[in-house]
Amino acid sequence: MSPKKPDKIFNERAQHLLKVLVQRYIEEGQPVGSKTLVSAANMELSPATIRNIMSELEDLGFVESPHTSAGRVPTIQGYRFFVDSLINMQSTGRNKLAEELQEHLKRKENTQQLVAGVSEFLSGITKLAGIVTLPRMQRLILRQLEFIPLSNKRVLAILVTGDQEVQNRILHLHREFDADELRQISNFFNSNFSGQDIPRVRDTLTQQMHRDHEHLNQLMQAAVEMAENLFADDSREDYVLAGQVNLMGFDELSNVEKLRQLFEAFNQKRDILHLLDQCVSSEGVQIFIGQESGYKIFNDCSVVTSPYSLDGKVIGVLGVIGPTRMPYDRVIPIVDITAKVLGAALNSKF
């Protein structure tokens, strides 16, 4: 038997009661009873009529009754309908919020600091966990590259990109390289590729390797190996997370085992990066409520994200992670504005 779908039973009166119930549950975190709805809904309806409407909403899958209470709470389907059709976004204070974030980011000197600053800002203003992926490697411009020999066939690569931002990477190579060889390779990169975007550097070396493989000199072979290790597609994609401890303040997430699994997912990063990757090709704010994420660990969470851009190209994603009963009307505009401000900050620096 297929589940019921909203029809004429789900009229404006029922929608209003669902909206009030979701708002009250988000605010208080307790099941909402009929008596509460009578006073909160500001409608001339008897408790019996409201109970009947709640029963209909429950049949439709928008609310459910916890075992310990006669009141009702929204389901994932109820939250989704609320977010898609009933919510009134908070419009006041948007300009002030943008100004506060711009001021917060003024003192950030490079991309890493910008990303960390935005993550902290999101966490602080929403009281949830703020997350920002680092800009993808392929959008960065190579300024300077230096190599320093280490032990056990390892080399420290010092990569200067964009506005003099410095990144350090340890490369694991097939043989030992001495300081003189690495100096020659550094000079080769800096004289031939400084000022070019990283995918062009990688592609040029790869094409040259395939075109003239048998005649590559030792320097070029080493340069190709360095590039393959240093500029591998998306291998360095990561994120900055702030405010995880905020999640401990919500009853639905305070279970020790749930928190352990959630924090373990934050540390492993794989599932979160896969989820955020779905947002890279999307426009505007994306919202994953509970099981919609596709990852069991987030069944009791909602993730609100938005991509941010450099020169009109999406290079990362930011957002917040919190319980399903987060204040969506406030969080969604915050995430949207923050993505725009971060993109503007990056464009002003590169």
Secondary structure, 3 states (H helix, E strand, C coil): CCCCCCCCCCCHHHHHHHHHHHHHHHHHCCCECHHHHHHHCCCCCCHHHHHHHHHHHHHCCCEECCCCCCCEEECHHHHHHHHHHHCCCCCCCHHHHHHHHHHHHCCCCCHHHHHHHHHHHHHHHHCCEEEEECCCHHHCEEEEEEEEECCCCEEEEEEEECCCEEEEEEEECCCCCCHHHHHHHHHHHHHHHCCCEHHHHHHHHHHHHHHCHHHCCHHHHHHHHHHHHHCCCCCCCCEEEECHHHHHHCHHHCCHHHHHHHHHHHHHCHHHHHHHHCCCCCCCCEEEEHHHHCCHHHCCEEEEEEEEEECCEEEEEEEEEEECCCCHHHHHHHHHHHHHHHHHHHHHHC
